[in-house]
Amino acid sequence: MAEGSASVPSTELLEWPKKDKRRFLHAVYRVGDLDRTIKFYTECFGMKLLRKRDIPEEKYSNAFLGFGPEESNFVVELTYNYGVTSYDIGTGFGHFAIATPDVYKMVEDIRAKGGNITREPGPVKGGSTVIAFVKDPDGYTFELIQRASTPEPLCQIMLRVGDLERSIKFYEKALGMKVVKRTDRPEYKYSIAMMGYAEEHETTVLELTYNYGVTEYTKGNAYAQVAISTDDVYKSGEVVEHVIQELGGKVTRKPGPIPGLNTKITSFLDPDGWKTVLVDNEDFLKELQ
């Protein structure tokens, strides 16, 4: 075998992410008071508490909340580290989004419960979709989007990136996502790409935002990562390594089982430092049982 030829991936390997069975599983982030956030999400957003666990030997607790079961829906995984009451969200994380049939009503309900409305409901600039923005008790922003009906109300994670073309390529090649919508707004000096595994109204999407001229953001220590399912973490990890060589990023955990849990995962950072964890489909479902 010629030297270096082993590092050239096969076309079949590079096509794998598009053929793989993938969906967004959960977003992981840290909160200063678990019960306070659970109360806010269930009462103000209408989420359900799906499971909660306390790991005293590791000094943390976490809770999973969403609009449907984890087997089929995207959820949030909240982490509370003992004794830590606040975090720095940084300038790079943007928001989560919730689709609802009536934004005006949801905002009134949130206001009545003492929630912080940062943008009153109304049509989006230059469009007709009704939106609003609210902040949760830890300062995470949630966009509320008016949609008649949707199978996935928890519908967006917005992250800011320093080079939109590079990010689009990375998520297409490393994660098999497709651009489902692209918007350029030169009058407001930003561009966005919605990326995911199905159309925007059907599923959760990653909203990548590029603000003209801004190439770097602070990550803070609040938002952690997004988890995505795969049928083969080893094959997926191999693809990610090749894409990182081309576009940048870093593998933070090689493919393999988590000690004590046996769920196979691999994790990595994209070129902007945003973390993704790929989780074995079958192992994930076993974990839920």
Phi, psi and omega in degrees: 000132181294145181299135178088344184292335181296336184274357179272113183286151178284157177299321181300317179297314182293336178278345186308312183304329180283335181268340184295159180267097186238146170203160175287127180265301179201159172253136183250129175207165190258142180230157185272345180205104188299313183294324178298317180290319178301315180299315181295314183292323181283317184280321185269321183262342182081018176287164175249143173280116186267319174197159183214139178216149181241129180239079186301326181294336177258000179060042174210160174230154171218162182219142180248126180228148178187191183257002179193176184297149181298335179299334185230343187245155173281137182226171173255140174248110181267134178244129174245118176266125184314127174083353180261115187258347178210158182223161176264116181286335179080182183259350185274321179289134182261285182194168165258165176226146178235128176268136182215147180293337183218095181297319182301316181293317181298318180297318179297319178297317181294318179298317180298333181264013175085016181288160183261107180270117183260344171215122181294153181296143178169171181298146177295149180307125176071016180213190183243348181294129179277127179225167171208165175232137177227159176244140177276178185299339179267357179095005174288135180270138173238126173272135175255126184241129180281119176219135183305310177203153181204142176287343181225092180297328179276090203250355183208149164232120180257125178233141179269139183231158184269347181207101188296318181298317179297317181295318178301312180301316182299311184288331174292309187282316185280328188239000175070018179281163173235155176283116181265340175199142177227136181227128174247125180237075182302330180294334177253006177059044173210160174226147176227151173231124174269124183234140180185197185250001177200180182296155186306319184280353184261341193204181174279140176234157173265122178260107180265124184245130175244119174265125186314126174083353181260114185255345181222149179225159174274142182271336186065198180225023185261301178283135184254299189190171172242141178252138182228143183275156176210154176274348182205099183293330183291312179295316180298319180297323178296316178298313182303316180301318179295319181292321178297321177300324182279316191247350183101168185123189183200134174281124181258342175208121180293154180301138178162172182284147175284128180304133177086338183247330179068004174286127181278130180219166164216149180223154185200163176253142175280180183299340178266357180095006177281135187264138173234140173244128174262130186239135178299127182307306183295318180297320180298315180295324177295320180299323181291332180282000000 
